[in-house]
Amino acid sequence: MNGEQEKPTPEGHFRRMAELIEHNDAKDFGGAFVIVPPLGENAMVQLTLDPKQDVAHFFMLLQTKISQALEEIKQREARSHFGGR
């Protein structure tokens, strides 16, 4: 190895999340998601520990993460239309 980390595979993200869930107390589990877009780039992997197990909080977090990702895509596309890549 040359010191560089290997790029995680899509299935690797799911395996890692399963390991994280297994190693945490179920009573603190606040939700988890793994979203791997096409090409496997910019995967979203999130484990939330929340003793209150607040479902609304979990979905607000997910909604925020997706909104941020969509905004980044819009900005990247706008830049590509105004002056190259």
Stockholm file with secondary structure:
# STOCKHOLM 1.0

chainA/1-85         MNGEQEKPTPEGHFRRMAELIEHNDAKDFGGAFVIVPPLGENAMVQLTLDPKQDVAHFFMLLQTKISQALEEIKQREARSHFGGR
#=GR chainA/1-85 SS CCSCCCCCCHHHHHHHHHHHHHTSCGGGEEEEEEECCGGGTTCEEEEEECTTCCHHHHHHHHHHHHHHHHHHHHHHHHHHHTTCC
#=GC SS_cons        CCSCCCCCCHHHHHHHHHHHHHTSCGGGEEEEEEECCGGGTTCEEEEEECTTCCHHHHHHHHHHHHHHHHHHHHHHHHHHHTTCC
//
